[in-house]
Amino acid sequence: MQAGGRKTKNSQKTPETSATNCDGLGTTGGGADADEDEREFRQFMKSAMLSLQAKLDKNNDIQLKMLERMDKVEETQREFERALNFTCGKIDEIKTENETLRTKMANMDLQLQTAKQQLSDLKENQLKQERHSRGYNLRIGGVEEHSDENALEIVKDLLTTKFQVPGDTVENAHRVGLRRNGKPRHLIVKFFSRPQRFTVLKKARSVLQGSSLFIIEDLTREDLEKRHRLKPVMDAARAQNKKVKYRNGKLIIDGNLYRDKI
């Protein structure tokens, strides 16, 4: 019975093996499907890899273009830096040139001021010398003029008869200026000494009062123009019975120097 029992056990295992084969789990029935799945999987992977490679290539192209753009940007930046450095250098050069020009202009201005001062001093010295020379002169106006006259003899006769001053006090005499409207020109009289000149000038107003003759100082052009400009001031001071003197371009009123506003 033991042997029969073993046979029964073996007979039960045989159907299980058959059932397994029917379910398709055996090696013979599942091999074709596995190959198909593998092919599909391989095809899928190949397609996926190609798609991925295409994307990678596209990304590489994009990266290359970006790198090229970055290179251009960097080159542009370098060119800008070079231009900026060049401009800064030029600006520094211009600043240096400006400083040099300012220094030169300052020196020129100083030289100009010095030249103006020297010219002013020269004019003042010339004016002083001319005033000194004219300090020996007087002008006589209103004396009839003739073509064949002797100016020196006319002056000597006038001084002798009107002022009782010897004729030999006069060094020289001559007419000056242009004849206008038939009026006689002034006579310039040069004395040997200032005191003689001053004596005649001091007596002139009283001696020649009521006549057409007059005697005035022989002023420089500058002093004459200034006197004309100050005439209203002088007339106003005289109207107030103030003592007025005009000497060497200076107006003295009652002993005080008048400050010209011009």
Buried (B, 14 or more C-beta within 10 A) or exposed (E): EEEEEEEEEEEEEEEEEEEEEEEEEEEEEEEEEEEEEEEEEEEEEEEEEEEEEEEEEEEEEEEEEEEEEEEEEEEEEEEEEEEEEEEEEEEEEEEEEEEEEEEEEEEEEEEEEEEEEEEEEEEEEEBEEBBEEBBBBBBBBBBEBEEEBEBBEBBBEBBEEBBEBEEEBBEBBEBEEEEEEEEBBBBBBBBEEEEBBEBBBEBBEEBBEEEEBBBEBBBBEEBBEBBEEBEEBBEEBEEEEEEBEBEEBEBBBEEEEBEEEE
